Amino acid sequence: MAQYLIVGGHGGVGEALARRLAAAGHAVIVTGREKAAIDGLAAEIGGRGIVCDVLDPGSVAALGKEVEGALDGLCYAAGTINLKPFERLSVDDFLNDFNINALGAARVIQAVLPALKTAEAGSGIVLFSTVAVDQGFAAHASIAMAKGAVVGLVRSLAAEFAPQIRVNAIAPSLTLTPLGQKVVTSEKMAEAVAKMHPLPRLGQADEIAAMAGLLLSPEGSWISGQVIGIDGGRSTLRIRS
């Protein structure tokens, strides 16, 4: 039985991954800011819940002390989707997106690195980028900049931590999670965005979680330093209109 930590484990991809790992018989630690929600999920899957705010360095440091034993994998699923025209973006917008998506991931990895290093068969880290880093979408300047930093972090750490710890990222297109549903506020909008994909629908949280589970598992033991697109073909394919 392996032990995995999922930061941002309530709702969306984090929760879908927690359920997958728990169903496979693994020990799962989930974190989030809301104690009731995290405790409820942990009780439901037979895991452990820890309250952690990734914007609070003290809270992240405490998380590192609360993780007991070796960690076979870490998934950092905390994130934002902040879509605004460039001229409307404030310094606080840029800082918040960077702090949650990139700096928060770095802090968490530092906090639990000793536990990741003690996994006998090596361990895995999964972070999240976005299709918008490579494609360049309007109104995505802040989030794409933050997620671009995540890509840089993944490749740097994959080199630095090899061969003991593998580090990868998943770059989804728009996915039907609580966060993603704030973007598609109507059925008409959801249909319009879906049609932008060669596979014309929006992603499902469990589809992203399936790849995260592979990257954390022994089956993904020869994959590191990669940014894997799960995006309905949007990042690489062009179809006739």
Secondary structure, 3 states (H helix, E strand, C coil): CCEEEEECCCCHHHHHHHHHHHHCCCEEEEEECCHHHHHHHHHHHCCEEEECCCCCHHHHHHHHHHCCCCCCEEEECCCCCCCCCHHHCCHHHHHHHHHHHHHHHHHHHHHHHHHHHCCCCCEEEEEECCCHHHHCCCCCHHHHHHHHHHHHHHHHHHHHHCCCEEEEEEEECCEECCCHHHCCCCHHHHHHHHCCCCCCCCEEHHHHHHHHHHHHCHHHCCCCCCEEEECCCCCCCCCCC
